[in-house]
Amino acid sequence: MTHSSFTPRLHNAIAIGLWTTVLLAICIRIGLSSHSHDVFGTYAEAGRKWTDSQPLYSYTRGFVYSPLVAAFFAPFSWLPGSLGSVLWRLLNAAIFVGAIFWWLEAQINNHLPKSSTWLIFILILPLSLGNFNNGQVNPMIIGLLMVALVAAHEERWTLSAIAVGLSAYLKIYPLSIGLLLVLLYPRYFGWRLALTLLLMAAASFILQRPEYVLEQYQRWFSTRAVDDRRMNMDISPRDFAMILRLLHINLNAHAVLLLQLLAAAGAAAACVVGRIRRWSERRLLTCVLTLGTCWMLLFGPATEDATYCMIAPALAFALVEAFHQKSSGWMMRTLVCTSFAILLLGLILNAFFGLKKTPLLMSVQPFGTLLFAGYSVLWLFHSSFWQRVPEISGSSF
């Protein structure tokens, strides 16, 4: 075996070994102490309440997902706690990893050589580790959204609509990615997404008594509408408004909503401009992933520390691609590296230090995301970064 063929195999083995070790360690921890640092208990409890026709939403915290998601977790609630928790994490990881593989295989980012797959997964791991440890749903959400985008690229419109629909019923704001796809592909995607959302809602009424389901949807909408976390620093969203708060600019609820709408309009305008300028489909879909993810984190309704897992794939793609593009200068590379470093710093500060929650501490991750959003705009609108290059050969997983 030559050295040139041995090195990629070693890199792949390291990445696979790290991911396997991390997931195995988490599963062992859950088996030994299933109730420690685990939000799965909240999901399983919602599944039990769904089965027993009990109210799912009695206050604004706790289980915050749709009644359809409670029905999804009902089978998990029938299992022993540790087994259900482990299976949930493995399903979460499978969708997340599978979506990343499919994105790379489809070569949406056309400057990513296959030989860099191992590096991408290593970069993604530290930003997503906490979500797998706690059983958060965020990896599944971004995985489903990536599936939706690749499916749209391959003109598998029904699959794309289903993926967006599932993510929207997990958390409402991922629907923003679906709306950007509607903007780009109104004829093929719009009616499919609308029909999918209606059919998923109808499925809830088939799985339980209609009057019970209707009441839960009413409770869900009402609790989401009054869930204002900005008055309590311990649960306040880590978003762009927090950066403004650090600068002593305090916005009321109406101003925050206006800011969210303006940012959404900006992301939509970028997609429209790209369509007018005849960007390639890959470039347009990369625009949706990067700007859509940045909007969800910076301007979404309830961004938490764990939510920043959702930026991991787009950031890792951009970081590796920046060092494979000859047209990427040192300033662009420095910008994307700084964004990654700040996001990693924010993760470390929140995970390993019991620091008091202040606007400074809670602005670290939003600031890293804001830098990445700026990098993404420069990258997307600079034509030299999108010149098609011959595929770089190399081994992948």
Buried (B, 14 or more C-beta within 10 A) or exposed (E): EEEEEEEBEEBBEBBEEBBEEBBEEBBEBBEEEBEEEBBBBBBBBBBBBBBEEEEBBEEBEEBBBBBBBBBBBBEBBEBEBBEBBBBBBBEBBEBBBEBBBBBBEBEBBBBBBBBBBBBBBBBBBBBBBBBBBBBBBBBBBBBBBBBBBBBBBEEBBBBBBBBBBBBBBBBBBBBBBBBBBBBBBEEBBBEBBBEBBEEBBEEBBEBBEEEBBBBBBEBBEEBBEEBBBBEEBEBBBBBBBBBBBBEEEEBEEEEBEEBBEEBBEBBBEBBEEBBEEEBEBBBBBBBBBBBBBBBBBBBBBBBBBBBBBBBBBBBBBBBBBBEBBEEBEEEBBEBBBBBBEBBBEBBEBBEEEEEEBEBEBBBBBBBBBBBBBBBBBBBBBEEEBBEEEEEEEBBBB
